[in-house]
Structures are given as C-alpha cells and as structure tokens.
C-alpha cells in the first residue's frame, strides 16, 4: 500500500508571529520555519503503518518555494521513502494546493492520503476536504486513531460530543488531529540518510494545474492587547461592574 503525505512549511510554532507594518501579511523574514505540526503527525502515522507492514511506501509532498525541500528532508528523516516538491513562488491557497494534490494522486495512485487537519499559519482546515471532493474519495477528518485492514480504514474521530469511529473504503483521505500520535525525535544518522533519498522537483504546469488565487487578503492585524485586571472589594461591586461597565449580565 502506498501512502501520500502532504506537508507544509510554516513559521515554527515556538516563534511569536509578527505582522508587517503595512498590514499586508505576516513577517517571515529571518524567522525560523519548520514543518506544520499536524503534518508531522501525519508523517509519523504513515511511517508507523509501514513499520507494521501495512504500507509499503511513504511519499512526502510539499507545494511552495524552493526552501520547502528542507521540510521534505525532515519528512524523509522521520521515515518517508521519497519526496516530491511542486515548486512555485506564487501564493498558494487551499483550493490550489488541493488541485495540485489531486493531480499527484492521479499520478501516484496512493491507497491512502494522510495530511494534517489544518496548518498553523492560516488555520483554514480546508485542503483535506477539498482534495477528497476533487478526487472523489471517502474522507475521515480529525483522526485520533487509524487502523487499516482488508481494504478499509477504521478511523476514530474527535468530535464535540466525544469520539466517533467511522469505516471508510480505500483509497481514502484522512486528516490528523493532535492526539493521533507523538512524532519521533529525528536523529542525526536519519538526517544524513535523508540527504540520499530521492527528491523530485516539478512545477504546477507539469501537472496541468491552474493555481490562480481566488481570494485576496485585505488586511492582517494583531489581536487587541488585553487590559490589566482589577480587584474589587466585594461581590456587590463585582456584580455592579459586570452589569454597568462590562455589560455582560
């Protein structure tokens, strides 16, 4: 079974994000970049499936600038067998990424596509669902457990009321939640081995995909700073302030 895992290069989750002075976007100049944490979980799960003998090959895919190769090398250090970079300097929105991934699904014919439920930069939570719709594949989102057997995947999903388990027929698309697994630590020997693994570089035009943007970002702004709290002498004063100043009761 072949598993395709899309990964995204984002600002590292430990970095405090700064908005550009003109409000046009997030400042990523001289900022540490890393793999989207949800995608790291997806790679880990795919590698575990291969280690169990369920999967035979794990392919990491990224769409974006040349520096995404670093993210793909990290994916191969975790355990992916090979990688594909769809290189473009254009801004990619979820629909464009889903179209590129659909073309790769048609080309590689994977039995399972595992990707993070969302990226921590745009928080769109759209690419997996759009890919499933475009490719006509069953999908299971927010996975906290995945079991594959007999041409089907049983996926435990995290929902508002608790957990839900669904069974889908392969090929399928699965998006990962935080509690699916804990990604392994990438060791130096595996980083060195990753440098020798094949990394294919292609362009969107090679896949015949139009990546034209349909949305325009008008403004990006930081959330308002929280004001300092105050102490009140008694409950009556608290109720009065909540009613007349905060107007929440």
PyMOL commands that set and color helices and strands:
alter all, ss='L'
color gray80, all
select helices_A, chain A and resi 37-51+68-78+94-108+127-135+178-180+188-194+204-207+235-244
alter helices_A, ss='H'
color red, helices_A
select strands_A, chain A and resi 2-6+9-11+18-19+26-27+33-35+57-64+82-87+112-116+138-149+152-159+162-169+172-176+199-203
alter strands_A, ss='S'
color yellow, strands_A
deselect
rebuild
show_as cartoon
